[in-house]
């Protein structure tokens, strides 16, 4: 069955003239952009206004301004043109390799993102990542990327966030230390910042904590390597430690896991549109984290 244009849809050339004239605030400039005469653009606008029974512009001595109705109509027309353009590009133009820059805490990069890169290459072969690892919160202030992954409780002013992980905390150690009957007397490995939660874990587990400390690290991945080396007990963050647990490089020392409100979030500026490649990467990453929640 042939597609029939709905009667309510004005001719496309009328809409193109309207969009260009509205964006440029000038019929003559719109005509130059579209390769038409000023009279043709003016006629298209007049026909469109007659069809809609609404004045879309106020004519001035040096150009035009949108009426309230025209201003309300414009974003819908621009969105429709953008959809047509994006669909045409995606379906009929070769997909060139595109780079997506993303800032990522070094622990998440090494323990979660890097192992997933072979899957990314299969799912989105046209995308290559430029991974910038984050070592301190101020690193996020540097320009250069729209997307980043942040650790926190989901509140990131000025940014939209999709939850990737829900953190659960459990004490872990190298197998050589796991046989100690009273593991709570062993040195505790500390992680600076939001993950220094030994006191909270001991309280929730109903155990008495202790003041014996060992080394303190500014990243979780460094503390995890220390735990693997047998330097002490780490309050392991799941799912970051899941691969190490599966491979027996680390073993849990308790059945109790403390659920945390913290986790990793994929974030972007609230007002920043994503490129097609960034949208594809976002969807791929969320598909790997079924617990993802928009906040």
C-alpha positions in Angstrom: 0.0 0.0 0.0 1.4 3.4 -1.0 2.1 5.9 1.8 -0.3 8.8 1.7 0.7 12.1 3.2 -1.7 13.1 6.0 -3.8 16.2 5.0 -2.6 18.0 8.1 1.0 17.8 7.0 2.0 21.0 5.0 4.3 20.6 2.0 7.9 20.1 2.9 9.2 23.1 1.0 6.9 25.4 3.0 8.3 23.9 6.2 11.9 24.3 5.0 11.3 27.9 4.2 9.6 28.5 7.6 12.5 26.9 9.5 15.2 28.8 7.6 13.4 32.1 7.9 12.8 31.6 11.6 16.4 30.6 12.3 17.8 33.5 10.3 15.1 36.1 11.1 15.2 37.1 7.5 13.3 36.0 4.4 16.1 37.1 2.0 18.8 35.2 4.0 16.6 32.1 4.1 16.2 32.4 0.3 19.9 32.5 -0.2 20.5 29.5 2.0 17.8 27.4 0.3 18.7 28.5 -3.3 15.3 30.2 -3.8 14.1 33.7 -4.5 12.9 35.9 -1.7 9.5 36.0 -3.3 9.3 32.2 -3.2 10.2 32.0 0.5 7.6 34.7 1.2 5.0 32.8 -0.7 5.8 29.6 1.1 5.4 31.3 4.4 2.1 32.9 3.3 0.7 29.6 2.1 1.8 27.9 5.4 0.1 30.6 7.4 -3.1 30.3 5.4 -3.0 26.5 5.9 -2.5 26.8 9.6 -4.8 29.8 9.9 -2.1 31.4 12.1 0.3 34.2 11.7 3.8 32.8 12.2 5.9 36.0 11.8 5.7 39.7 12.4 7.2 41.6 9.5 9.6 44.3 10.4 11.5 46.9 8.3 14.7 44.9 8.6 13.6 41.3 8.9 11.0 39.3 10.7 10.4 38.0 14.2 8.5 34.9 15.2 5.0 35.3 16.6 4.3 33.3 19.9 2.7 30.6 17.7 5.6 30.5 15.4 8.1 30.3 18.2 6.1 27.3 19.7 6.0 25.6 16.3 9.7 26.0 15.4 11.3 23.4 17.7 8.9 20.8 16.6 9.9 21.4 12.9 13.6 21.5 13.7 13.3 18.2 15.7 11.5 16.5 12.8 14.1 17.6 10.3 16.9 16.4 12.7 15.2 13.0 12.9 14.9 12.7 9.1 18.6 13.7 8.8 19.9 11.4 11.4 17.8 8.5 10.0 19.1 9.1 6.5 22.7 9.2 7.7 22.4 6.1 9.8 20.6 4.0 7.1 22.3 5.1 3.9 25.7 6.7 4.7 28.8 4.6 5.6 29.5 4.6 9.4 32.9 6.2 9.8 34.9 5.4 12.9 33.9 7.8 15.6 35.8 8.6 18.9 33.9 8.8 22.2 35.8 10.5 25.0 34.9 9.4 28.5 36.3 10.2 31.9 36.4 7.2 34.3 37.7 6.5 37.8 40.8 4.4 37.3 39.3 1.5 39.4 36.2 1.3 37.2 38.2 1.7 34.1 40.6 -1.2 34.9 38.1 -3.6 36.6 34.9 -3.0 34.6 35.4 -1.1 31.4 38.6 -2.6 30.1 37.4 -6.3 30.4 34.3 -5.2 28.4 36.2 -3.7 25.5 36.1 -6.9 23.3 32.3 -6.9 23.6 32.2 -3.2 22.6 34.3 -4.0 19.5 31.8 -6.6 18.4 28.7 -4.5 19.3 29.9 -1.1 18.0 32.9 -1.6 15.7 32.6 2.0 14.5 33.3 3.4 18.0 36.7 3.8 19.5 37.1 5.1 23.1 39.4 7.8 24.4 39.5 6.8 28.1 40.7 9.5 30.5 41.2 8.1 34.0 40.2 10.1 37.0 42.4 10.2 40.1 40.8 13.0 42.0 37.4 14.8 41.9 38.9 18.0 40.4 39.9 16.0 37.3 36.3 16.1 36.2 36.5 19.9 35.9 38.9 19.7 32.9 37.2 20.2 29.5 37.2 17.6 26.7 34.4 15.2 27.3 30.6 15.1 27.5 30.3 11.7 29.2 31.9 10.6 32.4 31.5 7.9 35.0 31.3 9.1 38.6 31.2 7.4 42.0 28.7 8.8 44.4 25.1 8.7 45.6 23.6 9.8 42.3 23.4 13.6 43.1 25.5 15.4 40.6 24.4 19.1 40.2 23.9 20.1 36.6 24.2 16.6 35.3 21.9 13.8 34.3 22.9 10.4 35.6 22.2 6.7 34.9 23.1 4.2 37.6 25.5 1.5 36.6 26.3 -0.2 39.9 24.8 -0.6 43.3 27.7 -1.0 45.7 27.8 -3.9 48.3 30.7 -4.0 50.8 32.3 -7.2 52.1 35.7 -7.9 53.7 38.1 -9.8 51.4 41.7 -11.0 51.6 44.2 -13.1 49.8 43.7 -16.8 50.3 46.8 -17.0 52.5 45.2 -14.7 55.1 41.7 -16.2 54.9 42.6 -19.1 57.3 43.2 -16.7 60.2 40.5 -17.5 62.8 40.3 -13.9 64.0 40.6 -12.0 60.8 39.3 -8.8 62.4 42.7 -8.4 64.2 44.5 -8.3 60.8 45.6 -4.9 59.3 42.9 -3.1 57.5 43.5 -1.5 54.1 41.9 1.9 53.8 40.7 3.8 50.8 40.4 7.5 50.9 37.1 9.3 50.3 33.6 7.8 50.1 34.8 4.2 50.4 36.5 4.5 53.8 33.6 2.7 55.5 35.1 0.1 57.8 33.4 1.7 60.9 30.0 1.5 59.1 30.6 -2.2 58.1 31.6 -3.3 61.6 28.6 -1.5 63.2 26.1 -3.0 60.6 27.7 -6.5 61.1 27.4 -6.3 64.9 31.2 -6.7 65.3 33.6 -4.7 67.3 36.0 -2.8 65.1 39.6 -2.1 66.0 42.2 0.6 65.4 44.9 -1.5 63.8 45.5 0.0 60.4 48.0 -0.7 57.6 48.2 1.3 54.4 45.9 3.9 53.0 45.4 4.4 49.2 43.9 7.1 47.0 42.3 4.6 44.7 40.3 1.4 45.2 42.3 -0.5 42.5 45.6 0.2 44.4 44.1 -1.0 47.7 42.8 -4.1 45.9 46.3 -5.0 44.6 47.6 -4.6 48.1 45.0 -7.1 49.3 45.9 -9.5 46.6 49.5 -9.3 47.7 48.5 -10.3 51.3 49.1 -6.8 52.8 45.9 -6.8 54.8 42.1 -6.9 54.7 40.2 -4.9 52.1 36.6 -3.8 52.4 35.8 -5.0 48.9 33.3 -3.2 46.7 31.1 -5.4 44.7 30.8 -5.6 41.7 34.3 -4.3 41.3 35.8 -7.3 43.0 33.6 -9.9 41.4 36.2 -11.1 38.9 38.8 -11.4 41.6 36.4 -13.5 43.7 35.5 -15.7 40.8 39.2 -16.3 40.1 39.9 -17.0 43.8 42.5 -14.2 43.9 40.5 -12.8 46.8 38.1 -14.6 49.1 35.3 -13.2 51.3 35.8 -13.3 55.0 32.2 -12.8 56.0 28.8 -13.7 54.7 27.5 -10.2 55.6 27.4 -7.6 52.8 26.6 -4.0 53.6 24.5 -2.4 50.9 25.5 1.1 50.1 23.6 4.0 48.5 26.8 4.7 46.5 27.6 3.4 43.2 28.9 4.3 39.7 26.8 6.5 37.4 27.2 7.4 33.8 26.6 11.2 33.7 26.4 14.0 31.2 25.5 17.7 31.3 21.8 18.2 31.6 21.7 20.6 28.6 24.2 18.9 26.4 22.9 16.8 23.4 24.8 13.6 22.8 26.3 12.7 19.4 25.1 9.6 17.7 28.2 7.7 18.8 27.8 8.9 22.4 24.2 7.7 22.3 25.2 4.3 21.0 27.9 4.0 23.6 25.5 5.0 26.4 22.9 2.4 25.3 25.6 -0.3 25.1 27.0 0.5 28.6 23.5 0.5 30.1 22.7 -2.8 28.5 25.6 -4.3 30.4 24.2 -3.1 33.7 20.6 -4.2 34.0 20.3 -2.4 37.4 20.8 1.0 35.7 18.4 3.6 36.9 17.9 7.1 35.5 18.2 9.8 38.3 
